[in-house]
Each structure stands twice: as structure tokens, then as C-alpha cells.
Amino acid sequence: MSLLKVPCLGRRKAGVATRRVGEALVVHGVGGMTAQAGRLAAGLPAEAGRTLVVVDFPADAPPEHWKALATAVAADRRAVRLFPAEETGGLPLEAVQWLAERIGRPVLCPDGALPASTGAVFLPPSGGRGWAVCAPEREPEWRGRRFPVPEWEEPVNSDPVRVGETVTAEPLPAGVWLRTDGRDDWLEAGRAKLTRWLSVSPREFTVVLGAPGTPPLPPADVARWWAGVTPEMRARTRFFCFGELVGAGSGAPGQALADVLGEEVVCHGGLPAGRLDAPEVYALREDGSHGVRTFAEQLAFRPRRDPGAEAPVPRVRRARCPGDGLTELQPGVYRHESLAVVEVVQAGLWVRTPEVSAHADDVRAIPLDPAALLVFHDPADDDLVTRVLDLLPGKVRAAVRQVAVTSPVGSPPVPFGADLTRPLTPLPRLSRLLQRQAAGSVAVAPERRSSSGARLDPVADPVAVTTKIRHPAVVTVPAQAGTTPAEPAPGGHAWPLPEGFRAERAVVRAGREAAFDALSERVEAVMGRFSPDRPVSGTALTAAVATGLYLASADPDVDAGLRSGAGGPPLDFGRCVAAGLQKLPGHRKPAAIVLDPDPQAWPLLEPGTVLREQGFCHARTALGPAGAGSTDLVVWSLTGRLTASLEPEDGGVADRVVFLPGTGFKVLEAVRPTQAERGRILLRELAPAEAETATGRDDLVRAALRTFTDRGTRATVSVPAAQVSRFARVPGAEEQA
């Protein structure tokens, strides 16, 4: 290596001065220290075993400047870490090597210019190879990218690594970002947010999963990367779900991750931001903005014992104390002065008696709403809840939504491993509570309490019987509500599909040849991007194209034909559409329609009425513009499908949610519009095998839907004129009227 030819050091320092600022020594010219160099030095924390030096002179300065720097650090026998000021730019590696030879100690410097910093420094892969270590009589080595150096920094998290064909492990200040390939603008936006906001812990290693705007992250690639992580590093790892995870389905992504990795994993309850020693954890809204600050800051997920088992309830690993005056009993569980218990749960707080009730798992499993903190309580304890809320700061109280929990919930689990994906920053979700449905429903004896409010052991109900489930196509309407439509003939249902059904190309293409051929190429490209390792089958492609044609209104008579139950071409094409639709990502959150209901439909909307829509039902993930109708219809979706990937390029609805034919909806609330107030219809989608008389989940869902509508957030884009009629129906009701 060629070294600088530096003349012998004289007595004079040739216009160089030094000044100690905070934990660093600033070496600058006679013109004085620059303001940026002073800020940089003031923000640098001390580093054990090293002298920190801010170089505040030009990189091409005369050799006398480097000689003066050597003199300034000569008395300190520690190694040296150099930080170039903004006006200095990158430091010449030859000069740094000369300095190491001159003082006889290692000298570290960044490769290239130092990014703007006020303390913590991260050298991104795009800017160079990280920190260079120049030692006497040795070639430079490259060691890490972060300062201060966290306990978990290793080569595995210092350089980008290709994990799979479409997945990259990219270093971040706080850890590593596992992401799929995507558009540069989306990746740059995610990278900027994670670099700026994600708190860096010296002891905990954060692994960020996915990114908004990119394809879902395959868990198999996460497992492949995880196999190279040491046991010590695994114990330090905290996952943060930033995007979507393939196969998460109806459960939390942390649970899907634990199942794939086969061991307990710890996930952040949101985005940890702020101070390194005490970060504040915030939920993220769908647009990426910060939501409420969470109480459950870290959650632990355990793997299922076998694929058919019910997922264990996540455990709160780290919690934020709700307020002063509470005594901590265990992590996340506090005792109030009234002897009541205030427990931190995923969605917020649960004010309860010291005895754990039968529906504890359901409450603990409800995920967080980014816009609200839910406070669960017994409706008989309103005074106690008020006293607990008084402990919260005013800003926190403004985000609280109270939810009454009155009855235990229990039913067998659903099968594991549904082929769905979901956004990882959800609005209020009651997924676990709503997914645990069975092929039957058993009446549960009400919980008994003593006069003091303590729970007593339940007593078997002598008249409890098993409720028989009706055929999925039957529309259930109370006798006093109105007439019941004709049920489709046997075998005339578009969904569920008949056994052995395959989408036939001839059926889908007939009469739509040009549109079919044009759409096939685009759909095949979309499917290939999401499943690059698997060839696209002809049947799957045909079903997906059928869905795309339907979304583009290529066959406007399909829904009318399905509702009539007449069979024929509408039924054949509708089954192909359903086959493609059910492969799309699931939507387990509120879905909304803004409409003017048919006046004759209102009598059918009595609470408790079950409406079953025989055609496809269309809604949106957000409320549409208020001018589209006088009434807001909001439904809690269990099986609705997000269609963005197959929407037409022109005239599509990017935030559309479509429900399969035969879906049942239970009316929870119906308020007619007046001149002063908008109308409101709240529905809950029934699980395919749920008893239509089941009511145990209605209160929780109603509260979540009210929160959604009261928030008042509306989409600014209207539904295209050609699609309006699809978003103007009360599902399962207007054909009855």
C-alpha cells in the first residue's frame, strides 16, 4: 500500500487546533470549528477502549494537519475512531493507515463520507464497505457498520445477503430487513422509515419482516436465513412485522413465524421508536403513519404442537405500565387499589377481577387497533373502569374505546394453514375470537357471579342442546321480518365448489375471446411474481382470469343469474370466478359500502336477522365518499377477498373486497338516515359452519364496527360509474324486498 510522504514533525502545528467537545476531540483548522462538527462531537457517546476524534479539516489538507492529529492523540494509548465532518467528506485510507503506523495503534474510519448524524452512526451498504480498521503493518479490514457498536453486531447482519430468489437480508441500523424484491420507490420509502424511526437497541437484535408495496414474504426464506443465526443471536432477536407474510392467514404473523421456525419467537407489538434505553412502541396504520402507542410492547408466540392444534395465546413479554398507583404483580399484570386487576393485552387493557374468567384467551388474542386502545371490562364495573381511566394521561384517554365483555366464549378450533395472506398493520381485528367456529354450536351456560362480583364455577345447563346447522345456501330470516327467498336448486350453488371442480378454459373464454387472451398474459405475470418457484397451472390461471374478467364487468349478468338459482352459463362462469377469488388474500377486518338502501329492505334489517347473499357481494376496505349514499353499511369480514392484484387497469376498484356467493351476514344494528344523521347498518359475517343463533361474539364485533364508522375516515376516490351498481346493495336483503 502506498503511504503519504509526511515530513518530519516540527514544533509548529501549521494552523491546526484541537478542542474537546463532549466525549470527542475535534481537530480543526485555524478558521475555527464548524457548527456541524460541533454538533456531531456533542452527540457522540463514549466508546470503551477507543478515543473518538472528529476530523474537521479538508480531506486533501496538507500533511501537517495529519501530523497535528497524531500529536493530539499520542498521549492517549487507546485505539482511535475517526469521524469526518460534513465538509471533510471521505478520509483518504492511505492517510489513516499512516496515522495507525505513526501512533502504533489501530485506527478506525468510515468508508466514504459519514451520513448525517447526531450520535448513532450507520454506514449503509450503498455508501461503502462500513468501518475500516487500519492497524500497524497490516492490511485494512472491514468490521461492521454501526456506532455505537451493539452487542449483537456480527458479519451476518453487516452486509446484504441474498436469501432466496426474491428475498434479500439487508442491514439496518437496528438489525436486518428481510424483504422481497419490489419497486425501488416503495423500497426506498420503507428503508427511510426504518432507518429514521426504528429504535436501535444495544442488546436486542431487530429483524424486520416485509415491506408495504412488495409481495408477501415467504416464511420458508425466513427459515432459511434463520438457520444461519447462532443460538445466542436468536435469544436476542425481536421480530417486527412491517409488511405481509405468506400463509399468515387468519392468525397473527408472529404465530405463523413460530410455527415455521419451530420455536418461540418474540415480536414487537408495533414500531419501537425514540430513546434507545426506553423506546416508545407505536402501531402502524395502513398508510404507514403512526397510530396509538401500545401497552403490549413485546409479544411471545409459541409454535403449535402439531398442525391441527389450536394456536397458543400469545404472551405479553414486555409491557408499559398504564399509570401511577398500580402495583405490578407480574409482567403486564397490575393490581389497582380497589384490588381489581388491570392486565395489559394486545388490544389495550383488561380491567377484571383477580380470578381469570373463562373467556380470558379470547380477550388476550384480540389484536391491536392502530387507531384506538380497547379497554375491556364487565359492564357492571363502570365506576371501576372510570377510576382506572383516570390514571391515564389525557392524550391516552382520548384514544380509548371501552368494550363490555359479559359472556365466556368457547368452541373448537378451525383447521390450521389456510392459504391466505393479510396486511400486518390491521384495523381492529377480532380474528381469533371470530375464527374459532365449529361444525356445530353448543349452548353455554351463563357465567355465575356472587353478590361481590367474584366468578363462581359454572353449572351445567340442563337444557343445553347442540344446534343443528342449516344448509349454507338457506337464508334465515325471523318470521316477523318478511318473506324468505327461494333456495337455489340442489347442485345450483356457485360456492362451495362441487367435488373435483376444475375451471375450464372453454367455459371462461366463450364469448370473451379477446378479453380473455389480453388478460391471461398479465395475470400469469402477476401469479409468477407471487409464486416464482412454482409453475402456474392452466387451471389456476383460468380461474384467476375468470376472476379478473368478472371484476372488469365482462359478464354483468353473473350475479343476477346466481341470485335467480336458474343455473346455466352464469353458474358455470360464477364457479370459475369463485375458484380464482378464493385464492386471493383474505380480509379479516371491517369492509364498507356507502349506499341508499331500498326502502323495502329496512324491515328485513332487524337485529338478529341472518341474510345470505347468493351472488358475489362487493365492498371496500374504507368508507366511500359520503355523497355516494345516505347510509354507511359496515360488515366484519371473515372470508372477504382483496382483489387489488387482479383489478382492471382502467375502471378498477383498488380497495375492493369481494365475498363469495352464499355468504351469510348477521344484522347487528340498523339505523335509518335522518336529515341530521347518516344511516348505519352493521353486519357480522358468519363463519361457514357457525350456528345462526350464536350471539357470544356480537357485542365485541358491534363495538369494533362502531369504532370504525365513528372514526369518519373516508376514501377520496369514488367507485367508477360502471361498477356503482355492484356497491349499491344490502347483501341478501334487496332481492327479498
Buried (B, 14 or more C-beta within 10 A) or exposed (E): EEEEEBEEBEEEBBBBBBBEBBBBBBBBBEEEBBEBBBBBBBBBEEBEEBBBBBBBBBBEBBBBBBBBBBBBBEEBEBBBBBBBBBEBBBBBBEBBBBBBBBBEBBBBBBBBBBBEBEBBBBBBEEBBBBBBBBBEEEEBEBBBBBBBBBBBBBEBBBBBBEBBEBBBBBBBBBBBBBBBBBEEEBBEBBBEBBBEBBBBBEEBBBBBBBBBBBBBBBBBBBBBBBEEBEEEBBEBBBBBBBBBBBBBBBBBBBBBBBBBBEEBBBBBBBBBBEEBEEBBBBBBBBEBEBBBBBBBBBBBBBBBEEEEEBBBBBBBBBBBBBBEEBEEEEEBBBBBEEEBBBBBBBBBBBBBBEEEBBBBBBBBBBBBBBBBBBBBBBEEBEEBBEBBBEBBEEEBEEBBBBBBBBBBBEBEBBEBEBEBBBBBBBBBBBBBBBBBBBEBBBBBBEBEBEEEEEBEEEEEEEEEEEBEBBEBBBBBBBEEBBEBBEBBEEEBBBBBBEEEBBBBBEBBBEEBEEBBEEBBEBBBEBBBBBBBEEEBEEBBBBBBBBBBBBBBBBBEEBBEBBBBBBBEBBBBBBBBBBBBBBBBBBBBBBBBBBBEBBEEBBBBBBEBBBBBBBBBBBBBBBBBEEEBBBBBBBBBBBBBBBBBBBBBEEBBBEBBBBBBBBBBBBBBBBBBBEEEEBBBBBBBBBBBEBBBEBEBBBBBBBBBBBBBBEBEEBBEEBBEEEBEEBBBBBBBBBBBB
